[in-house]
Amino acid sequence: MNETFIADKDGYYGDFGGAFIPEMLRQNVESLRAVYHDVIESAEFKKEFNMLLTDYAGRPSPLFLAKRLSKKYGARIYLKREDLNHTGSHKINNTIGQILLAKKMGKTRIIAETGAGQHGVATATVCALMGLECVVYMGETDMIRQEPNVKRMEFLGARVVAAKSGNKTLKDATNEALRDWICNPENTFYIIGSVVGPHPYPDIVTKFQSVISEELLYQLKAKEGVGNPDYIIACVGGGSNAAGIFYHYINRKNVKLIGVEAAGEGIKTGRTAATITVGDAGIIHGSKTILMQNEDGQITEPYSISAGLDYPGVGPLHAWLSKTGRARYMNATDTEALTAAYELTRLEGIIPALESAHALAVLGKLSFKETDLVVVNISGRGDKDMLAYTDAKKLFP
């Protein structure tokens, strides 16, 4: 089996990837594919990108030894603090990269999709920075449960458009953004927020997010004298934060990579977003990957308390990592994630995003040695999820 984990020229990671798009989108995608690699590999681009990551986003994000959490689970547990980035999540890494790419291509209007609102906020932020028009599509359901982020986007100058089809969440917001892109090919750039969509988007987003694992290499070396942890754990919806923190370790086979999906109310309840656990191969939003679908190939509506993980597919890189066995994909229920968030808050004084809480929730499902080095990616902060946490307070002692 071919175990190459870099996208080939057609955007495939092994069996998954590609660009399955309607003819009306082909010009948009092909124009991006023709230039993106040369642009982002140029010295000029890298200089500006790295400057903004440092001076604007606040990178490198800290690597924190969580001593009380470590004591509880019997390992040395580090937290990669993406929640401390400007805008409160890892999403800013990608939007800085893509806004620079859009400007190089002469685009003046930016569109994006968002679930939990973190990508929408990050997109609105860089559009304000660069003086570009911004339209963010967001499911109507998500706009209600993530109202603080809607207000942040609007305050930054973005127009937030409600997606009212389907279950009114991330999948439906993505559909609306793609329709907009079809109608406005000349001046519009679509900043996709995860490692999903047609090639070259999974490759673009993975490269911009790989700054996370690039930093981890030297941070762990400085703190522990080794570059390799024993485990890296990250939540997976589409999978951008996981792709970013896995990237420089994929070919280091002694590092165990663990992605954690949202089980929702349980993988056997029909109210779940654990794509790799319950899904199979198919095509969604222009990419061949693993997705949740019925016997007729129709996409199944996902469910998770976490808006950022409420997606019926997964990035093609993760589909291939799963098929080859290079990464292990676990899942956590709503209740397990809420409990893990409360635990981190009370043990370490860090309120994680509900998405990140899913990664924390599997610590008790793994068997560690006291010498094991474990890194958990805290992909975002929990300010946006306070309503959910407050509603769930009956779970907490």
C-alpha positions in Angstrom: 0.0 0.0 0.0 1.3 3.5 -0.9 1.8 5.3 2.3 2.7 8.7 0.9 1.1 11.4 3.0 1.8 14.4 0.8 -0.8 15.3 -1.8 0.2 14.3 -5.3 -0.2 16.6 -8.4 -3.9 15.8 -8.6 -4.5 16.3 -4.9 -4.7 12.7 -3.8 -3.5 11.2 -0.5 -3.5 7.6 -1.5 -7.1 6.7 -2.3 -8.6 10.0 -1.2 -8.7 13.6 -2.5 -9.0 15.0 -6.0 -11.3 17.7 -7.3 -14.8 16.5 -8.1 -16.4 19.8 -9.0 -19.1 21.1 -11.4 -18.0 22.7 -14.6 -19.0 26.1 -13.3 -16.4 25.9 -10.6 -13.6 24.5 -12.7 -12.1 27.9 -13.7 -12.0 29.1 -10.1 -10.2 25.9 -8.9 -7.9 25.6 -11.8 -6.7 29.3 -11.6 -5.9 28.7 -7.9 -4.2 25.4 -8.6 -2.0 27.0 -11.3 -0.4 29.5 -9.0 -0.7 28.5 -5.3 2.4 26.4 -5.0 4.8 28.9 -6.6 3.2 31.8 -4.6 3.4 30.2 -1.1 6.9 28.8 -1.7 8.3 32.2 -2.8 10.7 34.0 -0.4 8.5 37.1 -0.5 5.4 35.3 0.6 7.1 33.4 3.3 8.6 36.5 4.7 5.3 38.3 5.0 3.5 35.2 6.2 6.0 34.6 9.0 6.0 38.2 10.0 2.2 38.2 10.4 2.2 34.9 12.3 4.7 36.4 14.8 3.7 40.1 15.1 0.0 39.8 14.4 -1.2 36.3 15.5 1.3 36.1 18.4 3.1 32.9 17.4 4.8 30.7 18.5 1.9 29.5 20.7 3.1 28.2 24.1 3.7 24.6 25.0 2.5 24.2 28.5 3.2 21.3 30.9 -0.2 20.6 32.6 1.1 19.3 35.9 -2.2 18.5 37.6 -3.7 16.9 34.5 -0.4 14.9 34.2 -0.7 13.7 37.8 -4.3 12.5 37.2 -3.5 10.5 34.0 0.0 9.2 34.9 1.9 10.8 32.0 3.7 14.1 31.2 0.9 15.9 29.4 1.7 19.1 27.4 -0.9 21.4 26.0 -0.2 23.2 22.7 -1.9 26.5 23.3 -3.5 27.5 20.0 -6.3 29.1 22.1 -3.8 31.9 22.9 -3.5 33.0 19.2 -5.1 36.2 18.1 -8.8 35.5 17.6 -8.7 32.6 19.9 -7.9 29.5 17.8 -5.6 27.9 15.3 -7.8 29.3 12.4 -5.8 32.5 12.2 -2.8 30.6 10.8 -4.7 29.6 7.7 -6.6 32.8 7.1 -3.4 34.8 7.2 -1.9 32.5 4.6 -5.0 32.5 2.3 -5.6 36.3 2.5 -2.0 36.8 1.3 -2.6 34.3 -1.5 -5.9 36.1 -2.4 -4.1 39.4 -2.7 -1.4 38.0 -4.8 -4.1 36.7 -7.2 -5.7 40.2 -7.3 -9.0 39.2 -5.5 -10.9 42.0 -3.7 -13.8 40.0 -2.2 -13.5 37.2 0.4 -16.1 34.6 1.2 -15.9 31.8 3.9 -17.9 29.2 5.7 -17.9 28.7 9.4 -19.4 26.3 12.0 -18.3 27.3 15.5 -17.5 30.8 14.1 -13.8 30.6 14.8 -12.9 30.4 11.1 -15.4 33.2 10.4 -13.9 35.4 13.0 -10.4 34.7 11.8 -11.4 35.5 8.2 -13.2 38.7 9.2 -10.1 39.7 11.1 -7.7 39.3 8.2 -10.2 41.0 5.8 -10.3 44.0 8.2 -6.5 44.0 8.3 -6.2 44.0 4.5 -9.2 46.2 3.7 -11.1 43.5 1.7 -14.9 42.9 1.6 -15.9 39.8 3.7 -19.0 37.6 3.5 -19.2 34.7 5.9 -21.8 31.9 5.5 -23.0 30.3 8.7 -25.7 27.8 9.5 -28.7 29.3 11.2 -28.5 26.8 14.0 -24.9 27.6 14.6 -25.6 31.4 14.6 -27.9 30.9 17.6 -25.6 28.6 19.6 -22.4 30.7 18.7 -23.9 34.2 18.9 -20.8 35.8 20.5 -18.8 34.9 17.4 -21.5 36.2 15.1 -21.3 39.6 16.8 -17.5 39.5 16.6 -17.6 38.9 12.9 -20.1 41.7 12.3 -18.1 44.1 14.5 -15.1 43.4 12.4 -17.1 44.4 9.3 -18.1 41.1 7.9 -21.6 40.3 6.5 -22.8 37.1 8.1 -25.3 35.2 5.9 -27.5 32.5 7.4 -27.6 29.1 5.7 -31.2 27.8 6.2 -31.1 24.5 4.4 -30.5 21.0 5.8 -29.8 21.0 9.6 -28.5 24.6 9.2 -25.0 23.8 10.3 -21.5 23.7 8.7 -22.3 21.4 5.7 -25.0 23.8 4.7 -22.9 26.9 5.1 -20.3 25.3 2.9 -22.9 24.6 0.2 -23.9 28.3 0.3 -20.3 29.5 0.0 -19.7 27.3 -3.0 -22.8 28.7 -4.7 -21.5 32.2 -4.1 -18.1 31.3 -5.6 -19.8 30.0 -8.7 -21.7 33.3 -9.2 -18.7 35.5 -8.5 -15.6 34.0 -10.0 -13.7 37.1 -11.1 -13.3 39.1 -7.9 -13.9 36.5 -5.2 -11.6 34.3 -3.3 -13.0 31.5 -1.1 -11.1 31.0 2.1 -11.9 27.4 3.1 -11.4 26.8 6.8 -10.4 23.2 7.0 -8.5 20.5 5.2 -11.6 19.7 3.0 -12.9 20.6 -0.4 -11.4 20.2 -3.9 -7.7 20.1 -4.5 -5.7 22.3 -3.8 -7.5 23.3 -0.6 -6.6 20.4 1.6 -3.0 20.8 0.7 -3.1 24.6 1.1 -4.7 24.5 4.6 -2.4 21.6 5.8 0.7 23.6 4.8 -0.5 26.8 6.6 -1.4 24.9 9.7 1.8 22.9 9.7 3.4 25.8 11.7 1.9 24.1 14.8 4.0 20.9 14.5 7.0 22.9 13.2 7.0 24.8 16.5 6.3 21.6 18.5 9.5 20.0 17.3 11.8 22.6 18.8 9.6 23.4 21.8 9.6 19.8 23.0 13.3 19.6 22.4 13.9 22.6 24.6 11.7 21.3 27.4 12.3 17.6 27.3 15.5 17.1 25.3 13.6 15.1 22.6 11.8 16.1 19.5 9.3 13.3 19.5 6.4 12.9 21.9 4.9 9.5 22.5 1.3 10.7 21.7 -0.2 13.6 19.8 -4.0 14.1 20.3 -6.2 16.5 18.5 -9.9 16.8 17.7 -11.1 16.2 14.2 -14.1 17.7 12.4 -12.8 18.5 8.9 -9.4 18.2 10.6 -7.3 21.3 10.1 -5.8 21.6 13.7 -5.1 17.8 13.7 -3.5 18.0 10.2 -1.3 20.9 11.4 0.0 19.3 14.6 0.4 15.8 12.9 2.2 17.1 9.8 5.9 17.0 10.9 5.4 13.8 12.7 3.6 11.7 10.1 6.7 9.9 9.0 8.0 9.5 12.5 6.3 6.2 13.1 7.1 5.9 16.8 4.8 8.9 17.5 1.2 7.8 18.0 -1.2 10.1 16.3 -4.7 10.2 17.7 -7.6 12.1 16.2 -10.8 12.5 18.2 -14.2 12.8 16.5 -17.5 14.0 17.9 -19.7 11.0 18.9 -22.6 13.3 19.7 -25.2 11.4 21.7 -23.5 8.1 20.8 -22.3 6.4 17.6 -25.2 4.0 17.5 -27.9 6.7 18.1 -27.9 8.3 14.7 -27.1 11.6 16.4 -23.4 11.7 15.8 -20.6 13.3 13.8 -18.0 10.5 14.1 -17.4 10.3 10.4 -14.5 7.8 10.3 -16.2 5.5 12.8 -19.6 5.3 11.0 -18.9 6.5 7.5 -17.5 5.1 4.3 -15.9 6.4 1.0 -17.8 8.9 -1.0 -17.6 12.5 -2.4 -18.5 15.6 -0.4 -17.7 19.3 -1.3 -15.5 18.3 -4.2 -13.3 15.7 -2.5 -13.3 11.9 -2.3 -13.0 11.0 1.3 -14.9 9.3 4.1 -18.3 10.7 4.9 -21.6 9.8 6.6 -24.1 8.6 4.0 -27.1 6.3 3.7 -27.4 3.3 1.4 -28.4 5.5 -1.5 -25.3 7.7 -1.1 -27.2 10.6 0.3 -25.3 12.6 3.0 -26.5 11.9 6.5 -27.1 14.9 8.7 -24.4 15.0 11.5 -24.9 16.0 15.1 -22.6 17.3 17.8 -22.9 19.8 20.6 -19.7 21.2 19.1 -20.5 23.4 16.1 -17.0 23.1 14.8 -17.1 19.3 14.7 -20.7 19.1 13.3 -19.6 18.0 9.8 -20.5 14.8 7.9 -17.1 14.4 6.3 -13.4 14.5 7.1 -10.4 15.8 5.2 -8.9 13.3 2.7 -5.6 13.3 4.5 -7.3 12.0 7.6 -9.2 9.4 5.6 -5.9 8.1 4.3 -4.2 8.2 7.7 -7.0 6.1 9.0 -7.0 3.6 6.1 -3.2 3.1 6.3 -3.4 2.8 10.1 -0.9 5.6 10.6 -3.3 7.5 12.8 -5.9 6.2 15.2 -9.3 7.8 15.3 -11.3 7.7 18.5 -14.5 9.5 19.5 -16.0 11.3 22.5 -19.7 12.0 23.3 -21.1 15.4 24.1 -21.2 14.5 27.8 -17.6 13.2 27.8 -16.4 16.5 26.1 -18.3 18.7 28.5 -16.9 16.7 31.5 -13.3 17.0 30.1 -13.7 20.8 29.6 -14.8 21.2 33.2 -11.9 19.0 34.3 -9.3 21.1 32.5 -10.9 24.3 33.7 -10.7 23.3 37.3 -7.3 21.5 37.2 -5.4 24.0 35.0 -7.4 27.2 34.9 -7.9 26.9 31.1 -11.3 26.9 29.5 -11.1 25.0 26.2 -13.3 25.3 23.2 -15.8 22.4 23.0 -13.9 21.1 20.0 -10.7 20.9 22.0 -12.5 19.3 24.9 -13.2 16.2 22.7 -9.4 15.7 22.4 -9.1 15.9 26.2 -11.9 13.5 26.7 -9.9 10.5 25.5 -7.1 10.8 28.0 -9.0 8.5 30.3 -9.5 6.0 27.5 -5.7 5.5 26.9 -3.1 3.6 29.0 0.0 5.7 29.6 3.3 5.1 31.3 4.6 7.7 33.7 7.4 8.5 31.2 5.1 9.0 28.2 5.1 12.4 26.7 1.6 13.4 25.5 0.7 16.5 23.6 -2.9 17.6 23.3 -3.7 20.4 20.9 -5.9 23.0 22.5 -7.2 24.3 19.2 -9.4 27.1 20.6 -10.6 28.8 23.8 -14.0 28.3 25.3 -15.4 31.9 25.5 -17.7 31.1 22.7 -19.1 28.0 24.4 -20.0 29.5 27.8 -23.7 29.1 27.1 -23.3 25.3 26.5 -21.1 25.0 29.5 -23.6 26.9 31.7 -26.5 24.8 30.4 -24.6 21.6 31.3 -23.6 22.7 34.8 -25.8 19.9 36.3 -23.1 17.5 35.1 -20.4 19.0 37.3 -20.0 18.5 41.0 
